[in-house]
Amino acid sequence: MKLTFLGAAHEVTGSCSYLQVGDKKLLVDYGMEQGRDTYENEALPVLPGEIDAVVLTHAHVDHSGLLPYLYANGFRGRVHSTIGTKNLCEIMLRDSAHIQEFEAEWRNRKGKRSGRTPYEPLYTMADAEGILACFVAHEYDKRAAISEGIDVRFTDAGHLLGSSSAELWLREGDRESKIIFSGDIGNMNQPLLRDPQPVIGADFVVIESTYGDRLHKAPPDYAVALAAVVQRTLDRGGNVIIPSFAVGRTQELLYFLRRIKTEGLVKGHPDFPVVVDSPLAVQATGVFMDNAAWCYDKEACELLDKGINPIGFEGLRMSVSSQDSIALNTDPEPKVILSASGMCEAGRVKHHLKHNLWRPESTVVFVGYQGVNTLGRSLLEGAKNVKLFGESIAVQAEIVELPGISGHGDRDMLIRWLTAMEQKPNTVFVNHGDSEVCEAFAAKLRDELGYRAIAPFSGEQFDLATGAVLVDKPGVPVQRKSKQAKQPPKEAAALLAAAERLLATVKKGMQRDNRQLRRMTEQIDRLTELWEE
């Protein structure tokens, strides 16, 4: 029984672990990397067609986004997940495939004129449809056999609709071992979703560490805190731009905004518009409603019992078409716009930032984790200028981070989840965190709580019968290409040479009479005015 770490090792995104149990080969998650890659990731040790199954902890693309690529390259096994995760993947993986195809079309349209080799999308819509047909959905808390010698049970992780920690029982000959993959552990007391549920314990635990080195600030009354931001922004006549992950965070914010509207927490603007500008978020909101019975917490279910939609209210608009999205930035009425992506790396939110960052009356509100080297992180860290669509934009809008609104548990919540286990694990593997955070959290587990805790790099392999290290690898930083000074095109060089000749001619003519000097000055002035126009 061997465990090999491939993705999200000393990094926050791109989750992927490889398990070999006898002749069975499994992946736990297969996600895309988001933001800048820090370390080189090992490739899959076998061909995709040799993998028997995938266990998927939840639907976020940093855990699920490469599944269509796996299918495109020969995988025909089964993808095991919860019901909610399967339902969300049906929209999220199709959306990801659409983005891949659109980007390929855009690149090829530009590259065709210059004779570039055609760009192939990472995967297509057909690949997304293919992998979706491989899904097998499971209910929470029910143990099920997924292969000979391998059982799984999903426990609610409280991070996203359908999110889970995956318990795996592994049998190889007369040896048996149990391992738990935490997935992403949710924050406590989030709206809509239940808190993370406890697991009994295991021989080995793989735990995320996104916030493993910090504590969330004391959670405010989110609705009141958000209402204060909306109030002062609308009073200034500006827009509130909320970069929000389309799936999960957007629905939580709608929950808060419903309360703001219902309780009249914003004064003087009773009918202020709220717009969800993301086709994916619009679809995801429908999935949340359809799966309420599986994942909603007690308070949200009580609202449903009263006939109240927890994430719907008067004045809520859904923007689906690109024309609707463009119109938002020509409409002068102050409004709240929720738009993806949550880290401002892609999607429609970049257009809204372009039209609002330079406006002192507008506000950009961050309500989730911002990865290193993302536009969102730059804005939070005080960037004065950012580049959007090739244009430099001055940052004059108010930049706000609402503390505590995070889908990830903080350090103490992660420790609470781990220490609640009745069976203390032989080894705890720490992943899914920035490099220094992984190391700091592992050190805390070792030094203060007495765990054998390891923060593995990509490519490291362990024996799940004994916990022994089979392959020990150092992290290999991604090599950045050094930026070389760009040579100006030959036309620009010719222009500079002509300007130098003009200057030389002027200097030579300084001894001419006043009439000739005035004539030369007038001619140069006319040329300058012509170029300025």
LINTAHU-V470717 format. One record per backbone hydrogen bond with DSSP energy under -1.0 kcal/mol. NH is the residue of the N-H (numbers start at 1). CO is the residue of the C=O. E is the energy in kcal/mol with one decimal. If there is no record, write none. Layout:
nh=NH co=CO e=E
nh=NH co=CO e=E
This chain:
nh=2 co=20 e=-2.4
nh=3 co=462 e=-2.4
nh=4 co=18 e=-2.9
nh=5 co=460 e=-2.3
nh=6 co=16 e=-2.0
nh=7 co=16 e=-2.4
nh=14 co=32 e=-1.2
nh=15 co=62 e=-2.0
nh=17 co=28 e=-1.4
nh=18 co=4 e=-3.0
nh=19 co=26 e=-2.8
nh=20 co=2 e=-2.3
nh=21 co=24 e=-2.5
nh=24 co=21 e=-2.4
nh=26 co=19 e=-2.9
nh=27 co=53 e=-1.8
nh=28 co=17 e=-2.6
nh=29 co=55 e=-1.9
nh=30 co=63 e=-3.0
nh=31 co=15 e=-2.5
nh=32 co=61 e=-2.7
nh=40 co=476 e=-3.4
nh=50 co=47 e=-2.1
nh=51 co=48 e=-1.4
nh=52 co=25 e=-2.3
nh=53 co=25 e=-1.3
nh=54 co=78 e=-2.6
nh=55 co=27 e=-2.9
nh=56 co=80 e=-2.8
nh=63 co=60 e=-2.4
nh=64 co=60 e=-1.9
nh=65 co=61 e=-2.0
nh=66 co=30 e=-2.3
nh=67 co=64 e=-2.1
nh=70 co=66 e=-2.1
nh=71 co=67 e=-2.2
nh=72 co=68 e=-2.6
nh=73 co=69 e=-1.2
nh=74 co=71 e=-1.9
nh=75 co=70 e=-2.2
nh=78 co=52 e=-1.2
nh=79 co=134 e=-2.1
nh=80 co=54 e=-3.3
nh=81 co=136 e=-2.0
nh=83 co=138 e=-1.2
nh=86 co=82 e=-2.2
nh=87 co=83 e=-2.3
nh=88 co=84 e=-2.2
nh=89 co=85 e=-2.6
nh=90 co=86 e=-1.4
nh=91 co=88 e=-1.2
nh=92 co=88 e=-2.7
nh=93 co=89 e=-2.3
nh=95 co=91 e=-2.1
nh=96 co=92 e=-2.3
nh=97 co=93 e=-2.2
nh=98 co=94 e=-2.3
nh=99 co=95 e=-2.1
nh=100 co=96 e=-2.3
nh=101 co=97 e=-2.6
nh=102 co=98 e=-2.6
nh=103 co=99 e=-2.6
nh=104 co=100 e=-2.0
nh=105 co=101 e=-2.4
nh=106 co=102 e=-2.5
nh=107 co=103 e=-2.7
nh=108 co=104 e=-2.5
nh=109 co=105 e=-1.9
nh=110 co=106 e=-1.7
nh=111 co=107 e=-3.1
nh=112 co=108 e=-1.8
nh=116 co=111 e=-2.3
nh=128 co=124 e=-1.9
nh=129 co=125 e=-2.7
nh=130 co=126 e=-2.0
nh=131 co=127 e=-2.4
nh=132 co=128 e=-2.1
nh=133 co=129 e=-1.4
nh=134 co=131 e=-1.4
nh=135 co=132 e=-1.2
nh=136 co=79 e=-3.1
nh=138 co=81 e=-2.2
nh=141 co=154 e=-3.4
nh=144 co=152 e=-2.7
nh=146 co=150 e=-2.3
nh=147 co=150 e=-1.5
nh=150 co=147 e=-2.2
nh=151 co=169 e=-1.9
nh=152 co=144 e=-2.9
nh=153 co=167 e=-1.8
nh=155 co=165 e=-2.3
nh=157 co=163 e=-1.2
nh=163 co=160 e=-2.9
nh=164 co=57 e=-1.3
nh=165 co=155 e=-2.6
nh=166 co=181 e=-2.3
nh=167 co=153 e=-2.9
nh=168 co=179 e=-3.0
nh=169 co=151 e=-1.8
nh=170 co=177 e=-3.4
nh=171 co=149 e=-2.4
nh=172 co=175 e=-2.6
nh=175 co=172 e=-2.0
nh=177 co=170 e=-2.6
nh=179 co=168 e=-2.4
nh=180 co=204 e=-2.1
nh=181 co=166 e=-2.6
nh=182 co=206 e=-3.2
nh=186 co=157 e=-2.9
nh=193 co=191 e=-2.5
nh=194 co=295 e=-1.2
nh=197 co=156 e=-3.0
nh=203 co=178 e=-1.2
nh=204 co=178 e=-1.8
nh=205 co=427 e=-1.9
nh=206 co=180 e=-3.2
nh=207 co=429 e=-3.0
nh=209 co=432 e=-1.3
nh=212 co=209 e=-2.2
nh=214 co=211 e=-1.4
nh=222 co=220 e=-1.2
nh=225 co=221 e=-2.8
nh=226 co=222 e=-2.9
nh=227 co=223 e=-2.4
nh=228 co=224 e=-1.9
nh=229 co=225 e=-1.3
nh=230 co=226 e=-2.5
nh=231 co=227 e=-2.9
nh=232 co=228 e=-2.0
nh=233 co=229 e=-1.8
nh=234 co=230 e=-2.8
nh=235 co=231 e=-2.3
nh=236 co=232 e=-1.2
nh=238 co=233 e=-2.5
nh=240 co=335 e=-2.6
nh=241 co=363 e=-3.2
nh=242 co=337 e=-3.0
nh=244 co=339 e=-2.4
nh=250 co=245 e=-1.8
nh=252 co=248 e=-1.9
nh=253 co=249 e=-2.3
nh=254 co=250 e=-2.0
nh=255 co=251 e=-1.6
nh=256 co=252 e=-1.8
nh=257 co=253 e=-2.9
nh=258 co=254 e=-2.3
nh=259 co=255 e=-1.5
nh=260 co=256 e=-2.4
nh=261 co=257 e=-2.4
nh=262 co=258 e=-2.9
nh=263 co=259 e=-2.9
nh=265 co=260 e=-2.0
nh=272 co=269 e=-1.7
nh=274 co=315 e=-2.0
nh=275 co=336 e=-2.9
nh=276 co=317 e=-2.7
nh=277 co=338 e=-2.8
nh=282 co=278 e=-2.3
nh=283 co=279 e=-2.1
nh=284 co=280 e=-2.9
nh=285 co=281 e=-2.2
nh=286 co=282 e=-1.2
nh=287 co=283 e=-1.8
nh=288 co=284 e=-2.5
nh=289 co=285 e=-1.7
nh=290 co=286 e=-2.1
nh=291 co=287 e=-1.5
nh=292 co=289 e=-1.1
nh=294 co=291 e=-1.2
nh=295 co=291 e=-1.3
nh=296 co=292 e=-2.3
nh=297 co=192 e=-3.0
nh=301 co=297 e=-2.2
nh=302 co=298 e=-2.1
nh=303 co=299 e=-1.6
nh=304 co=300 e=-1.9
nh=305 co=301 e=-2.2
nh=306 co=302 e=-1.0
nh=307 co=304 e=-1.9
nh=308 co=303 e=-2.7
nh=312 co=309 e=-1.5
nh=316 co=313 e=-1.4
nh=317 co=274 e=-3.0
nh=319 co=276 e=-2.8
nh=325 co=321 e=-1.8
nh=326 co=322 e=-2.6
nh=327 co=323 e=-2.1
nh=329 co=326 e=-1.2
nh=330 co=327 e=-1.2
nh=331 co=327 e=-1.1
nh=336 co=273 e=-2.3
nh=337 co=240 e=-3.1
nh=338 co=275 e=-2.9
nh=339 co=242 e=-1.9
nh=344 co=341 e=-1.4
nh=349 co=340 e=-2.5
nh=350 co=347 e=-1.1
nh=351 co=348 e=-1.1
nh=352 co=348 e=-1.5
nh=353 co=349 e=-2.4
nh=354 co=350 e=-2.1
nh=355 co=351 e=-1.6
nh=357 co=353 e=-3.1
nh=359 co=356 e=-1.7
nh=362 co=359 e=-1.5
nh=363 co=239 e=-2.6
nh=364 co=398 e=-2.9
nh=365 co=241 e=-2.7
nh=366 co=400 e=-3.3
nh=374 co=371 e=-1.5
nh=376 co=343 e=-2.1
nh=378 co=374 e=-2.0
nh=379 co=375 e=-2.3
nh=380 co=376 e=-2.2
nh=381 co=377 e=-2.0
nh=382 co=379 e=-1.5
nh=383 co=378 e=-2.1
nh=386 co=393 e=-2.2
nh=388 co=391 e=-2.8
nh=391 co=388 e=-1.7
nh=393 co=386 e=-3.6
nh=395 co=384 e=-3.1
nh=396 co=357 e=-2.9
nh=396 co=394 e=-1.0
nh=397 co=357 e=-2.4
nh=398 co=362 e=-2.4
nh=400 co=364 e=-2.9
nh=402 co=366 e=-2.2
nh=406 co=404 e=-2.0
nh=409 co=185 e=-2.8
nh=411 co=214 e=-2.6
nh=414 co=410 e=-2.3
nh=415 co=411 e=-2.3
nh=416 co=412 e=-2.4
nh=417 co=413 e=-2.3
nh=418 co=414 e=-2.1
nh=419 co=415 e=-3.2
nh=420 co=416 e=-1.1
nh=421 co=418 e=-1.4
nh=422 co=200 e=-1.8
nh=423 co=200 e=-1.8
nh=426 co=203 e=-2.7
nh=427 co=203 e=-1.3
nh=428 co=452 e=-3.0
nh=429 co=205 e=-3.3
nh=430 co=454 e=-3.1
nh=431 co=207 e=-2.3
nh=432 co=8 e=-3.2
nh=438 co=434 e=-2.6
nh=439 co=435 e=-1.9
nh=440 co=436 e=-2.1
nh=441 co=437 e=-2.8
nh=442 co=438 e=-2.4
nh=443 co=439 e=-2.3
nh=444 co=440 e=-2.0
nh=445 co=441 e=-2.3
nh=446 co=442 e=-2.1
nh=447 co=443 e=-3.3
nh=448 co=444 e=-2.1
nh=451 co=445 e=-2.5
nh=453 co=451 e=-1.0
nh=454 co=428 e=-2.5
nh=459 co=5 e=-3.7
nh=460 co=457 e=-2.0
nh=461 co=471 e=-1.9
nh=462 co=3 e=-2.5
nh=463 co=468 e=-2.8
nh=464 co=1 e=-2.9
nh=467 co=463 e=-2.8
nh=470 co=461 e=-2.6
nh=471 co=461 e=-1.8
nh=478 co=38 e=-2.6
nh=493 co=489 e=-2.1
nh=494 co=490 e=-2.2
nh=495 co=491 e=-1.9
nh=496 co=492 e=-2.3
nh=497 co=493 e=-2.1
nh=498 co=494 e=-2.2
nh=499 co=495 e=-2.3
nh=500 co=496 e=-2.3
nh=501 co=497 e=-2.0
nh=502 co=498 e=-2.3
nh=503 co=499 e=-2.4
nh=504 co=500 e=-2.2
nh=505 co=501 e=-2.4
nh=506 co=502 e=-2.4
nh=507 co=503 e=-2.3
nh=508 co=504 e=-2.0
nh=509 co=505 e=-1.7
nh=510 co=507 e=-1.0
nh=512 co=509 e=-1.8
nh=517 co=513 e=-2.1
nh=518 co=514 e=-2.6
nh=519 co=515 e=-2.0
nh=520 co=516 e=-2.5
nh=521 co=517 e=-2.3
nh=522 co=518 e=-2.5
nh=523 co=519 e=-2.2
nh=524 co=520 e=-2.4
nh=525 co=521 e=-2.6
nh=526 co=522 e=-2.5
nh=527 co=523 e=-2.1
nh=528 co=524 e=-2.5
nh=529 co=525 e=-2.7
nh=530 co=526 e=-2.4
nh=531 co=527 e=-2.2
nh=532 co=528 e=-2.5
nh=533 co=529 e=-1.9
